[in-house]
Each structure stands twice: as structure tokens, then as C-alpha cells.
Amino acid sequence: MVKIRLKKMGAKKRPDYRIVVQDARKPRDGRTIEEIGQYHPIAPEGNQSCFDMERAKYWISVGAQPTEIVKKIFRTGGLAADGTPIAR
């Protein structure tokens, strides 16, 4: 199964994550299919995440499953878990 999940990139006490499309059997920091965004949890509110909404919609439409954390990130970015945009 293909999952949309976080890949840790930051230094000690300075977390930084990439939102990636990856085979569920691969390790967290292993080889990815595609990187579609970034997540910075210690950044100011509103600047914590950025991702390519079109690529996220595409991967969800072909069956990729986002993890719970990525679903929350997508919701704050205006994308529902099923790939439809959230009206603001």
C-alpha cells in the first residue's frame, strides 16, 4: 500500500519534516516515490506547512492513504481527507 506520511529531516531539537508519498513497507526515512510538501512544527501558526495540493489530490485519487498527522496538515491547508478542497 502507498501512504502519504512524514519523513524526518531536521536536527536535534529542531524538527523539520517532508510530506512524502512512500510504500508503507519502507522505513520512515527510506526511499520515497515523491515529495509533495514540507511541515515545520515549530514555525509560527500559519507558516507551518506548505504542500502541492494538486499532487496530494492526485495521490489520494489513485489510492494513497494519508496518515492521521498528514490528514490534519491537509485540513489546515484546505484539503479534505478524500481529496476534495475545503471551502473557506
PDB file of N, CA, C and O in Angstrom:
ATOM      1  N   MET A   1       0.837  -1.173   0.000  1.00  0.00           N
ATOM      2  CA  MET A   1       0.000   0.000   0.000  1.00  0.00           C
ATOM      3  C   MET A   1       0.890   1.247   0.000  1.00  0.00           C
ATOM      4  O   MET A   1       1.958   1.265   0.611  1.00  0.00           O
ATOM      5  N   VAL A   2       0.436   2.265  -0.682  1.00  0.00           N
ATOM      6  CA  VAL A   2       1.153   3.536  -0.731  1.00  0.00           C
ATOM      7  C   VAL A   2       0.551   4.473   0.309  1.00  0.00           C
ATOM      8  O   VAL A   2      -0.669   4.595   0.416  1.00  0.00           O
ATOM      9  N   LYS A   3       1.412   5.128   1.069  1.00  0.00           N
ATOM     10  CA  LYS A   3       0.964   6.055   2.108  1.00  0.00           C
ATOM     11  C   LYS A   3       1.554   7.439   1.871  1.00  0.00           C
ATOM     12  O   LYS A   3       2.630   7.586   1.291  1.00  0.00           O
ATOM     13  N   ILE A   4       0.823   8.448   2.334  1.00  0.00           N
ATOM     14  CA  ILE A   4       1.338   9.815   2.373  1.00  0.00           C
ATOM     15  C   ILE A   4       1.676  10.057   3.828  1.00  0.00           C
ATOM     16  O   ILE A   4       0.789  10.070   4.680  1.00  0.00           O
ATOM     17  N   ARG A   5       2.955  10.250   4.120  1.00  0.00           N
ATOM     18  CA  ARG A   5       3.387  10.374   5.510  1.00  0.00           C
ATOM     19  C   ARG A   5       4.547  11.343   5.639  1.00  0.00           C
ATOM     20  O   ARG A   5       5.000  11.924   4.653  1.00  0.00           O
ATOM     21  N   LEU A   6       5.028  11.512   6.878  1.00  0.00           N
ATOM     22  CA  LEU A   6       6.111  12.447   7.155  1.00  0.00           C
ATOM     23  C   LEU A   6       7.460  11.740   7.160  1.00  0.00           C
ATOM     24  O   LEU A   6       7.583  10.599   7.605  1.00  0.00           O
ATOM     25  N   LYS A   7       8.467  12.444   6.656  1.00  0.00           N
ATOM     26  CA  LYS A   7       9.845  11.969   6.669  1.00  0.00           C
ATOM     27  C   LYS A   7      10.652  12.996   7.456  1.00  0.00           C
ATOM     28  O   LYS A   7      10.664  14.175   7.102  1.00  0.00           O
ATOM     29  N   LYS A   8      11.325  12.562   8.518  1.00  0.00           N
ATOM     30  CA  LYS A   8      12.043  13.491   9.387  1.00  0.00           C
ATOM     31  C   LYS A   8      13.339  13.956   8.737  1.00  0.00           C
ATOM     32  O   LYS A   8      14.117  13.151   8.226  1.00  0.00           O
ATOM     33  N   MET A   9      13.560  15.283   8.766  1.00  0.00           N
ATOM     34  CA  MET A   9      14.740  15.851   8.143  1.00  0.00           C
ATOM     35  C   MET A   9      15.537  16.756   9.084  1.00  0.00           C
ATOM     36  O   MET A   9      16.717  16.993   8.827  1.00  0.00           O
ATOM     37  N   GLY A  10      14.956  17.259  10.135  1.00  0.00           N
ATOM     38  CA  GLY A  10      15.587  18.278  10.959  1.00  0.00           C
ATOM     39  C   GLY A  10      16.685  17.769  11.870  1.00  0.00           C
ATOM     40  O   GLY A  10      16.954  16.570  11.954  1.00  0.00           O
ATOM     41  N   ALA A  11      17.311  18.718  12.551  1.00  0.00           N
ATOM     42  CA  ALA A  11      18.367  18.412  13.509  1.00  0.00           C
ATOM     43  C   ALA A  11      17.754  18.154  14.892  1.00  0.00           C
ATOM     44  O   ALA A  11      16.540  18.236  15.077  1.00  0.00           O
ATOM     45  N   LYS A  12      18.612  17.845  15.835  1.00  0.00           N
ATOM     46  CA  LYS A  12      18.170  17.604  17.199  1.00  0.00           C
ATOM     47  C   LYS A  12      17.513  18.867  17.764  1.00  0.00           C
ATOM     48  O   LYS A  12      18.085  19.955  17.700  1.00  0.00           O
ATOM     49  N   LYS A  13      16.321  18.712  18.311  1.00  0.00           N
ATOM     50  CA  LYS A  13      15.510  19.785  18.882  1.00  0.00           C
ATOM     51  C   LYS A  13      15.092  20.848  17.860  1.00  0.00           C
ATOM     52  O   LYS A  13      14.619  21.913  18.256  1.00  0.00           O
ATOM     53  N   ARG A  14      15.248  20.595  16.589  1.00  0.00           N
ATOM     54  CA  ARG A  14      14.813  21.488  15.512  1.00  0.00           C
ATOM     55  C   ARG A  14      14.102  20.641  14.453  1.00  0.00           C
ATOM     56  O   ARG A  14      14.621  20.483  13.348  1.00  0.00           O
ATOM     57  N   PRO A  15      12.923  20.095  14.771  1.00  0.00           N
ATOM     58  CA  PRO A  15      12.270  19.186  13.838  1.00  0.00           C
ATOM     59  C   PRO A  15      11.844  19.874  12.547  1.00  0.00           C
ATOM     60  O   PRO A  15      11.413  21.027  12.546  1.00  0.00           O
ATOM     61  N   ASP A  16      11.976  19.147  11.467  1.00  0.00           N
ATOM     62  CA  ASP A  16      11.579  19.585  10.146  1.00  0.00           C
ATOM     63  C   ASP A  16      11.180  18.326   9.392  1.00  0.00           C
ATOM     64  O   ASP A  16      11.924  17.345   9.401  1.00  0.00           O
ATOM     65  N   TYR A  17      10.049  18.333   8.755  1.00  0.00           N
ATOM     66  CA  TYR A  17       9.546  17.139   8.101  1.00  0.00           C
ATOM     67  C   TYR A  17       9.216  17.428   6.643  1.00  0.00           C
ATOM     68  O   TYR A  17       8.886  18.558   6.283  1.00  0.00           O
ATOM     69  N   ARG A  18       9.307  16.398   5.808  1.00  0.00           N
ATOM     70  CA  ARG A  18       8.843  16.455   4.437  1.00  0.00           C
ATOM     71  C   ARG A  18       7.594  15.588   4.353  1.00  0.00           C
ATOM     72  O   ARG A  18       7.530  14.522   4.965  1.00  0.00           O
ATOM     73  N   ILE A  19       6.613  16.040   3.601  1.00  0.00           N
ATOM     74  CA  ILE A  19       5.424  15.233   3.334  1.00  0.00           C
ATOM     75  C   ILE A  19       5.730  14.439   2.079  1.00  0.00           C
ATOM     76  O   ILE A  19       5.946  15.013   1.012  1.00  0.00           O
ATOM     77  N   VAL A  20       5.751  13.111   2.205  1.00  0.00           N
ATOM     78  CA  VAL A  20       6.191  12.258   1.108  1.00  0.00           C
ATOM     79  C   VAL A  20       5.164  11.174   0.797  1.00  0.00           C
ATOM     80  O   VAL A  20       4.343  10.802   1.635  1.00  0.00           O
ATOM     81  N   VAL A  21       5.241  10.685  -0.431  1.00  0.00           N
ATOM     82  CA  VAL A  21       4.475   9.525  -0.860  1.00  0.00           C
ATOM     83  C   VAL A  21       5.455   8.365  -0.849  1.00  0.00           C
ATOM     84  O   VAL A  21       6.506   8.419  -1.488  1.00  0.00           O
ATOM     85  N   GLN A  22       5.096   7.301  -0.107  1.00  0.00           N
ATOM     86  CA  GLN A  22       6.053   6.235   0.120  1.00  0.00           C
ATOM     87  C   GLN A  22       5.327   4.902   0.298  1.00  0.00           C
ATOM     88  O   GLN A  22       4.195   4.857   0.779  1.00  0.00           O
ATOM     89  N   ASP A  23       5.989   3.833  -0.093  1.00  0.00           N
ATOM     90  CA  ASP A  23       5.462   2.489   0.142  1.00  0.00           C
ATOM     91  C   ASP A  23       5.434   2.260   1.656  1.00  0.00           C
ATOM     92  O   ASP A  23       6.392   2.591   2.356  1.00  0.00           O
ATOM     93  N   ALA A  24       4.342   1.697   2.153  1.00  0.00           N
ATOM     94  CA  ALA A  24       4.175   1.502   3.595  1.00  0.00           C
ATOM     95  C   ALA A  24       5.207   0.550   4.180  1.00  0.00           C
ATOM     96  O   ALA A  24       5.467   0.597   5.382  1.00  0.00           O
ATOM     97  N   ARG A  25       5.800  -0.310   3.365  1.00  0.00           N
ATOM     98  CA  ARG A  25       6.777  -1.279   3.865  1.00  0.00           C
ATOM     99  C   ARG A  25       8.175  -0.684   4.028  1.00  0.00           C
ATOM    100  O   ARG A  25       9.036  -1.306   4.649  1.00  0.00           O
ATOM    101  N   LYS A  26       8.412   0.501   3.487  1.00  0.00           N
ATOM    102  CA  LYS A  26       9.725   1.136   3.569  1.00  0.00           C
ATOM    103  C   LYS A  26       9.899   1.807   4.933  1.00  0.00           C
ATOM    104  O   LYS A  26       8.912   2.180   5.566  1.00  0.00           O
ATOM    105  N   PRO A  27      11.151   1.965   5.394  1.00  0.00           N
ATOM    106  CA  PRO A  27      11.371   2.673   6.658  1.00  0.00           C
ATOM    107  C   PRO A  27      11.024   4.152   6.539  1.00  0.00           C
ATOM    108  O   PRO A  27      10.970   4.689   5.433  1.00  0.00           O
ATOM    109  N   ARG A  28      10.788   4.813   7.664  1.00  0.00           N
ATOM    110  CA  ARG A  28      10.351   6.208   7.700  1.00  0.00           C
ATOM    111  C   ARG A  28      11.243   7.122   6.876  1.00  0.00           C
ATOM    112  O   ARG A  28      10.742   7.950   6.116  1.00  0.00           O
ATOM    113  N   ASP A  29      12.539   6.986   7.012  1.00  0.00           N
ATOM    114  CA  ASP A  29      13.465   7.869   6.300  1.00  0.00           C
ATOM    115  C   ASP A  29      14.048   7.213   5.054  1.00  0.00           C
ATOM    116  O   ASP A  29      15.080   7.649   4.545  1.00  0.00           O
ATOM    117  N   GLY A  30      13.392   6.172   4.566  1.00  0.00           N
ATOM    118  CA  GLY A  30      13.879   5.449   3.403  1.00  0.00           C
ATOM    119  C   GLY A  30      13.523   6.131   2.092  1.00  0.00           C
ATOM    120  O   GLY A  30      13.152   7.305   2.054  1.00  0.00           O
ATOM    121  N   ARG A  31      13.646   5.364   1.028  1.00  0.00           N
ATOM    122  CA  ARG A  31      13.411   5.867  -0.321  1.00  0.00           C
ATOM    123  C   ARG A  31      11.936   6.230  -0.519  1.00  0.00           C
ATOM    124  O   ARG A  31      11.045   5.491  -0.099  1.00  0.00           O
ATOM    125  N   THR A  32      11.692   7.364  -1.157  1.00  0.00           N
ATOM    126  CA  THR A  32      10.326   7.830  -1.382  1.00  0.00           C
ATOM    127  C   THR A  32       9.981   7.806  -2.862  1.00  0.00           C
ATOM    128  O   THR A  32      10.863   7.782  -3.720  1.00  0.00           O
ATOM    129  N   ILE A  33       8.691   7.812  -3.146  1.00  0.00           N
ATOM    130  CA  ILE A  33       8.209   7.902  -4.518  1.00  0.00           C
ATOM    131  C   ILE A  33       8.219   9.359  -4.959  1.00  0.00           C
ATOM    132  O   ILE A  33       8.684   9.683  -6.052  1.00  0.00           O
ATOM    133  N   GLU A  34       7.697  10.242  -4.095  1.00  0.00           N
ATOM    134  CA  GLU A  34       7.629  11.665  -4.424  1.00  0.00           C
ATOM    135  C   GLU A  34       7.517  12.491  -3.149  1.00  0.00           C
ATOM    136  O   GLU A  34       6.868  12.074  -2.189  1.00  0.00           O
ATOM    137  N   GLU A  35       8.147  13.655  -3.137  1.00  0.00           N
ATOM    138  CA  GLU A  35       7.999  14.611  -2.048  1.00  0.00           C
ATOM    139  C   GLU A  35       6.992  15.662  -2.493  1.00  0.00           C
ATOM    140  O   GLU A  35       7.154  16.278  -3.547  1.00  0.00           O
ATOM    141  N   ILE A  36       5.949  15.867  -1.685  1.00  0.00           N
ATOM    142  CA  ILE A  36       4.909  16.803  -2.101  1.00  0.00           C
ATOM    143  C   ILE A  36       4.774  18.017  -1.186  1.00  0.00           C
ATOM    144  O   ILE A  36       3.939  18.882  -1.448  1.00  0.00           O
ATOM    145  N   GLY A  37       5.569  18.107  -0.125  1.00  0.00           N
ATOM    146  CA  GLY A  37       5.460  19.276   0.734  1.00  0.00           C
ATOM    147  C   GLY A  37       6.402  19.234   1.917  1.00  0.00           C
ATOM    148  O   GLY A  37       7.240  18.342   2.049  1.00  0.00           O
ATOM    149  N   GLN A  38       6.233  20.249   2.789  1.00  0.00           N
ATOM    150  CA  GLN A  38       7.056  20.374   3.990  1.00  0.00           C
ATOM    151  C   GLN A  38       6.176  20.734   5.169  1.00  0.00           C
ATOM    152  O   GLN A  38       5.108  21.326   5.012  1.00  0.00           O
ATOM    153  N   TYR A  39       6.652  20.361   6.369  1.00  0.00           N
ATOM    154  CA  TYR A  39       5.960  20.674   7.610  1.00  0.00           C
ATOM    155  C   TYR A  39       6.999  21.084   8.641  1.00  0.00           C
ATOM    156  O   TYR A  39       7.937  20.338   8.918  1.00  0.00           O
ATOM    157  N   HIS A  40       6.827  22.289   9.216  1.00  0.00           N
ATOM    158  CA  HIS A  40       7.730  22.833  10.220  1.00  0.00           C
ATOM    159  C   HIS A  40       6.921  23.064  11.499  1.00  0.00           C
ATOM    160  O   HIS A  40       6.287  24.111  11.628  1.00  0.00           O
ATOM    161  N   PRO A  41       6.923  22.125  12.446  1.00  0.00           N
ATOM    162  CA  PRO A  41       6.049  22.241  13.616  1.00  0.00           C
ATOM    163  C   PRO A  41       6.386  23.386  14.563  1.00  0.00           C
ATOM    164  O   PRO A  41       5.512  23.811  15.318  1.00  0.00           O
ATOM    165  N   ILE A  42       7.606  23.902  14.560  1.00  0.00           N
ATOM    166  CA  ILE A  42       7.946  24.979  15.496  1.00  0.00           C
ATOM    167  C   ILE A  42       7.861  26.359  14.848  1.00  0.00           C
ATOM    168  O   ILE A  42       8.194  27.358  15.486  1.00  0.00           O
ATOM    169  N   ALA A  43       7.425  26.428  13.605  1.00  0.00           N
ATOM    170  CA  ALA A  43       7.249  27.719  12.924  1.00  0.00           C
ATOM    171  C   ALA A  43       5.985  28.400  13.460  1.00  0.00           C
ATOM    172  O   ALA A  43       5.143  27.739  14.068  1.00  0.00           O
ATOM    173  N   PRO A  44       5.844  29.708  13.242  1.00  0.00           N
ATOM    174  CA  PRO A  44       4.630  30.401  13.682  1.00  0.00           C
ATOM    175  C   PRO A  44       3.378  29.826  13.009  1.00  0.00           C
ATOM    176  O   PRO A  44       3.438  29.311  11.893  1.00  0.00           O
ATOM    177  N   GLU A  45       2.257  29.923  13.705  1.00  0.00           N
ATOM    178  CA  GLU A  45       0.989  29.407  13.176  1.00  0.00           C
ATOM    179  C   GLU A  45       0.690  30.046  11.820  1.00  0.00           C
ATOM    180  O   GLU A  45       0.812  31.260  11.655  1.00  0.00           O
ATOM    181  N   GLY A  46       0.307  29.234  10.874  1.00  0.00           N
ATOM    182  CA  GLY A  46       0.022  29.721   9.524  1.00  0.00           C
ATOM    183  C   GLY A  46       1.180  29.505   8.562  1.00  0.00           C
ATOM    184  O   GLY A  46       0.971  29.461   7.349  1.00  0.00           O
ATOM    185  N   ASN A  47       2.404  29.368   9.083  1.00  0.00           N
ATOM    186  CA  ASN A  47       3.581  29.128   8.251  1.00  0.00           C
ATOM    187  C   ASN A  47       4.158  27.737   8.489  1.00  0.00           C
ATOM    188  O   ASN A  47       5.295  27.464   8.107  1.00  0.00           O
ATOM    189  N   GLN A  48       3.390  26.865   9.110  1.00  0.00           N
ATOM    190  CA  GLN A  48       3.921  25.561   9.484  1.00  0.00           C
ATOM    191  C   GLN A  48       3.998  24.576   8.336  1.00  0.00           C
ATOM    192  O   GLN A  48       4.873  23.710   8.332  1.00  0.00           O
ATOM    193  N   SER A  49       3.115  24.683   7.367  1.00  0.00           N
ATOM    194  CA  SER A  49       3.128  23.681   6.305  1.00  0.00           C
ATOM    195  C   SER A  49       2.898  24.315   4.945  1.00  0.00           C
ATOM    196  O   SER A  49       2.237  25.346   4.817  1.00  0.00           O
ATOM    197  N   CYS A  50       3.458  23.675   3.945  1.00  0.00           N
ATOM    198  CA  CYS A  50       3.172  24.013   2.557  1.00  0.00           C
ATOM    199  C   CYS A  50       3.277  22.709   1.770  1.00  0.00           C
ATOM    200  O   CYS A  50       4.194  21.914   1.976  1.00  0.00           O
ATOM    201  N   PHE A  51       2.331  22.508   0.873  1.00  0.00           N
ATOM    202  CA  PHE A  51       2.327  21.286   0.077  1.00  0.00           C
ATOM    203  C   PHE A  51       1.662  21.558  -1.259  1.00  0.00           C
ATOM    204  O   PHE A  51       0.905  22.519  -1.403  1.00  0.00           O
ATOM    205  N   ASP A  52       1.943  20.715  -2.226  1.00  0.00           N
ATOM    206  CA  ASP A  52       1.376  20.803  -3.559  1.00  0.00           C
ATOM    207  C   ASP A  52       0.002  20.130  -3.524  1.00  0.00           C
ATOM    208  O   ASP A  52      -0.097  18.903  -3.512  1.00  0.00           O
ATOM    209  N   MET A  53      -1.048  20.942  -3.509  1.00  0.00           N
ATOM    210  CA  MET A  53      -2.401  20.434  -3.363  1.00  0.00           C
ATOM    211  C   MET A  53      -2.802  19.543  -4.551  1.00  0.00           C
ATOM    212  O   MET A  53      -3.493  18.542  -4.361  1.00  0.00           O
ATOM    213  N   GLU A  54      -2.382  19.893  -5.751  1.00  0.00           N
ATOM    214  CA  GLU A  54      -2.739  19.102  -6.930  1.00  0.00           C
ATOM    215  C   GLU A  54      -2.137  17.695  -6.862  1.00  0.00           C
ATOM    216  O   GLU A  54      -2.807  16.712  -7.176  1.00  0.00           O
ATOM    217  N   ARG A  55      -0.872  17.609  -6.450  1.00  0.00           N
ATOM    218  CA  ARG A  55      -0.234  16.285  -6.331  1.00  0.00           C
ATOM    219  C   ARG A  55      -0.853  15.478  -5.205  1.00  0.00           C
ATOM    220  O   ARG A  55      -1.005  14.262  -5.326  1.00  0.00           O
ATOM    221  N   ALA A  56      -1.217  16.142  -4.100  1.00  0.00           N
ATOM    222  CA  ALA A  56      -1.879  15.437  -2.993  1.00  0.00           C
ATOM    223  C   ALA A  56      -3.219  14.885  -3.452  1.00  0.00           C
ATOM    224  O   ALA A  56      -3.551  13.741  -3.143  1.00  0.00           O
ATOM    225  N   LYS A  57      -4.002  15.682  -4.189  1.00  0.00           N
ATOM    226  CA  LYS A  57      -5.284  15.209  -4.716  1.00  0.00           C
ATOM    227  C   LYS A  57      -5.078  14.023  -5.653  1.00  0.00           C
ATOM    228  O   LYS A  57      -5.834  13.052  -5.608  1.00  0.00           O
ATOM    229  N   TYR A  58      -4.050  14.106  -6.505  1.00  0.00           N
ATOM    230  CA  TYR A  58      -3.776  13.018  -7.430  1.00  0.00           C
ATOM    231  C   TYR A  58      -3.474  11.723  -6.679  1.00  0.00           C
ATOM    232  O   TYR A  58      -4.056  10.681  -6.980  1.00  0.00           O
ATOM    233  N   TRP A  59      -2.566  11.785  -5.701  1.00  0.00           N
ATOM    234  CA  TRP A  59      -2.173  10.564  -4.989  1.00  0.00           C
ATOM    235  C   TRP A  59      -3.333   9.985  -4.191  1.00  0.00           C
ATOM    236  O   TRP A  59      -3.461   8.764  -4.095  1.00  0.00           O
ATOM    237  N   ILE A  60      -4.175  10.830  -3.621  1.00  0.00           N
ATOM    238  CA  ILE A  60      -5.348  10.330  -2.897  1.00  0.00           C
ATOM    239  C   ILE A  60      -6.318   9.667  -3.877  1.00  0.00           C
ATOM    240  O   ILE A  60      -6.935   8.653  -3.550  1.00  0.00           O
ATOM    241  N   SER A  61      -6.453  10.245  -5.087  1.00  0.00           N
ATOM    242  CA  SER A  61      -7.380   9.688  -6.072  1.00  0.00           C
ATOM    243  C   SER A  61      -6.938   8.322  -6.590  1.00  0.00           C
ATOM    244  O   SER A  61      -7.776   7.509  -6.982  1.00  0.00           O
ATOM    245  N   VAL A  62      -5.626   8.061  -6.594  1.00  0.00           N
ATOM    246  CA  VAL A  62      -5.155   6.754  -7.062  1.00  0.00           C
ATOM    247  C   VAL A  62      -4.998   5.757  -5.923  1.00  0.00           C
ATOM    248  O   VAL A  62      -4.518   4.645  -6.147  1.00  0.00           O
ATOM    249  N   GLY A  63      -5.393   6.128  -4.702  1.00  0.00           N
ATOM    250  CA  GLY A  63      -5.460   5.162  -3.611  1.00  0.00           C
ATOM    251  C   GLY A  63      -4.457   5.323  -2.487  1.00  0.00           C
ATOM    252  O   GLY A  63      -4.440   4.497  -1.575  1.00  0.00           O
ATOM    253  N   ALA A  64      -3.621   6.349  -2.511  1.00  0.00           N
ATOM    254  CA  ALA A  64      -2.676   6.549  -1.407  1.00  0.00           C
ATOM    255  C   ALA A  64      -3.442   6.974  -0.155  1.00  0.00           C
ATOM    256  O   ALA A  64      -4.371   7.778  -0.229  1.00  0.00           O
ATOM    257  N   GLN A  65      -3.046   6.430   0.988  1.00  0.00           N
ATOM    258  CA  GLN A  65      -3.717   6.714   2.257  1.00  0.00           C
ATOM    259  C   GLN A  65      -2.868   7.658   3.099  1.00  0.00           C
ATOM    260  O   GLN A  65      -1.749   7.301   3.468  1.00  0.00           O
ATOM    261  N   PRO A  66      -3.372   8.870   3.420  1.00  0.00           N
ATOM    262  CA  PRO A  66      -2.617   9.745   4.311  1.00  0.00           C
ATOM    263  C   PRO A  66      -2.696   9.259   5.756  1.00  0.00           C
ATOM    264  O   PRO A  66      -3.711   8.703   6.177  1.00  0.00           O
ATOM    265  N   THR A  67      -1.615   9.473   6.513  1.00  0.00           N
ATOM    266  CA  THR A  67      -1.623   9.129   7.927  1.00  0.00           C
ATOM    267  C   THR A  67      -2.457  10.162   8.687  1.00  0.00           C
ATOM    268  O   THR A  67      -2.862  11.169   8.107  1.00  0.00           O
ATOM    269  N   GLU A  68      -2.715   9.930   9.962  1.00  0.00           N
ATOM    270  CA  GLU A  68      -3.547  10.832  10.759  1.00  0.00           C
ATOM    271  C   GLU A  68      -2.941  12.238  10.833  1.00  0.00           C
ATOM    272  O   GLU A  68      -3.659  13.226  10.687  1.00  0.00           O
ATOM    273  N   ILE A  69      -1.635  12.333  11.057  1.00  0.00           N
ATOM    274  CA  ILE A  69      -0.977  13.641  11.142  1.00  0.00           C
ATOM    275  C   ILE A  69      -1.067  14.375   9.812  1.00  0.00           C
ATOM    276  O   ILE A  69      -1.331  15.576   9.780  1.00  0.00           O
ATOM    277  N   VAL A  70      -0.848  13.662   8.722  1.00  0.00           N
ATOM    278  CA  VAL A  70      -0.912  14.288   7.400  1.00  0.00           C
ATOM    279  C   VAL A  70      -2.345  14.730   7.091  1.00  0.00           C
ATOM    280  O   VAL A  70      -2.537  15.755   6.438  1.00  0.00           O
ATOM    281  N   LYS A  71      -3.346  13.984   7.543  1.00  0.00           N
ATOM    282  CA  LYS A  71      -4.740  14.411   7.359  1.00  0.00           C
ATOM    283  C   LYS A  71      -4.986  15.753   8.041  1.00  0.00           C
ATOM    284  O   LYS A  71      -5.647  16.630   7.483  1.00  0.00           O
ATOM    285  N   LYS A  72      -4.448  15.909   9.257  1.00  0.00           N
ATOM    286  CA  LYS A  72      -4.596  17.179   9.974  1.00  0.00           C
ATOM    287  C   LYS A  72      -3.903  18.312   9.232  1.00  0.00           C
ATOM    288  O   LYS A  72      -4.443  19.414   9.139  1.00  0.00           O
ATOM    289  N   ILE A  73      -2.711  18.052   8.703  1.00  0.00           N
ATOM    290  CA  ILE A  73      -1.973  19.065   7.943  1.00  0.00           C
ATOM    291  C   ILE A  73      -2.757  19.444   6.695  1.00  0.00           C
ATOM    292  O   ILE A  73      -2.856  20.626   6.363  1.00  0.00           O
ATOM    293  N   PHE A  74      -3.310  18.467   6.006  1.00  0.00           N
ATOM    294  CA  PHE A  74      -4.101  18.746   4.812  1.00  0.00           C
ATOM    295  C   PHE A  74      -5.336  19.569   5.146  1.00  0.00           C
ATOM    296  O   PHE A  74      -5.691  20.484   4.404  1.00  0.00           O
ATOM    297  N   ARG A  75      -6.005  19.247   6.274  1.00  0.00           N
ATOM    298  CA  ARG A  75      -7.191  20.011   6.664  1.00  0.00           C
ATOM    299  C   ARG A  75      -6.858  21.472   6.928  1.00  0.00           C
ATOM    300  O   ARG A  75      -7.615  22.357   6.528  1.00  0.00           O
ATOM    301  N   THR A  76      -5.738  21.741   7.595  1.00  0.00           N
ATOM    302  CA  THR A  76      -5.359  23.136   7.843  1.00  0.00           C
ATOM    303  C   THR A  76      -4.955  23.836   6.558  1.00  0.00           C
ATOM    304  O   THR A  76      -5.044  25.060   6.463  1.00  0.00           O
ATOM    305  N   GLY A  77      -4.512  23.073   5.568  1.00  0.00           N
ATOM    306  CA  GLY A  77      -4.143  23.635   4.273  1.00  0.00           C
ATOM    307  C   GLY A  77      -5.292  23.747   3.297  1.00  0.00           C
ATOM    308  O   GLY A  77      -5.118  24.276   2.199  1.00  0.00           O
ATOM    309  N   GLY A  78      -6.483  23.252   3.675  1.00  0.00           N
ATOM    310  CA  GLY A  78      -7.656  23.395   2.832  1.00  0.00           C
ATOM    311  C   GLY A  78      -7.981  22.193   1.974  1.00  0.00           C
ATOM    312  O   GLY A  78      -8.638  22.336   0.943  1.00  0.00           O
ATOM    313  N   LEU A  79      -7.539  21.010   2.371  1.00  0.00           N
ATOM    314  CA  LEU A  79      -7.811  19.799   1.598  1.00  0.00           C
ATOM    315  C   LEU A  79      -8.401  18.748   2.528  1.00  0.00           C
ATOM    316  O   LEU A  79      -7.820  18.433   3.566  1.00  0.00           O
ATOM    317  N   ALA A  80      -9.563  18.203   2.152  1.00  0.00           N
ATOM    318  CA  ALA A  80     -10.193  17.150   2.962  1.00  0.00           C
ATOM    319  C   ALA A  80      -9.467  15.836   2.750  1.00  0.00           C
ATOM    320  O   ALA A  80      -8.700  15.693   1.797  1.00  0.00           O
ATOM    321  N   ALA A  81      -9.702  14.885   3.625  1.00  0.00           N
ATOM    322  CA  ALA A  81      -9.016  13.590   3.572  1.00  0.00           C
ATOM    323  C   ALA A  81      -9.346  12.788   2.322  1.00  0.00           C
ATOM    324  O   ALA A  81      -8.575  11.918   1.918  1.00  0.00           O
ATOM    325  N   ASP A  82     -10.497  13.079   1.707  1.00  0.00           N
ATOM    326  CA  ASP A  82     -10.871  12.357   0.483  1.00  0.00           C
ATOM    327  C   ASP A  82     -10.366  13.054  -0.771  1.00  0.00           C
ATOM    328  O   ASP A  82     -10.659  12.601  -1.878  1.00  0.00           O
ATOM    329  N   GLY A  83      -9.622  14.133  -0.633  1.00  0.00           N
ATOM    330  CA  GLY A  83      -9.034  14.812  -1.781  1.00  0.00           C
ATOM    331  C   GLY A  83      -9.832  15.988  -2.301  1.00  0.00           C
ATOM    332  O   GLY A  83      -9.425  16.623  -3.274  1.00  0.00           O
ATOM    333  N   THR A  84     -10.968  16.297  -1.673  1.00  0.00           N
ATOM    334  CA  THR A  84     -11.752  17.432  -2.128  1.00  0.00           C
ATOM    335  C   THR A  84     -11.325  18.690  -1.390  1.00  0.00           C
ATOM    336  O   THR A  84     -11.008  18.631  -0.202  1.00  0.00           O
ATOM    337  N   PRO A  85     -11.310  19.833  -2.080  1.00  0.00           N
ATOM    338  CA  PRO A  85     -10.937  21.082  -1.400  1.00  0.00           C
ATOM    339  C   PRO A  85     -11.985  21.512  -0.379  1.00  0.00           C
ATOM    340  O   PRO A  85     -13.179  21.287  -0.577  1.00  0.00           O
ATOM    341  N   ILE A  86     -11.544  22.120   0.695  1.00  0.00           N
ATOM    342  CA  ILE A  86     -12.434  22.636   1.731  1.00  0.00           C
ATOM    343  C   ILE A  86     -12.708  24.088   1.394  1.00  0.00           C
ATOM    344  O   ILE A  86     -11.775  24.867   1.197  1.00  0.00           O
ATOM    345  N   ALA A  87     -13.991  24.464   1.326  1.00  0.00           N
ATOM    346  CA  ALA A  87     -14.358  25.851   1.023  1.00  0.00           C
ATOM    347  C   ALA A  87     -14.039  26.729   2.223  1.00  0.00           C
ATOM    348  O   ALA A  87     -14.360  26.387   3.361  1.00  0.00           O
ATOM    349  N   ARG A  88     -13.416  27.843   1.961  1.00  0.00           N
ATOM    350  CA  ARG A  88     -13.083  28.772   3.054  1.00  0.00           C
ATOM    351  C   ARG A  88     -13.786  30.074   2.869  1.00  0.00           C
ATOM    352  O   ARG A  88     -13.631  30.981   3.687  1.00  0.00           O
TER     353      ARG A  88
END
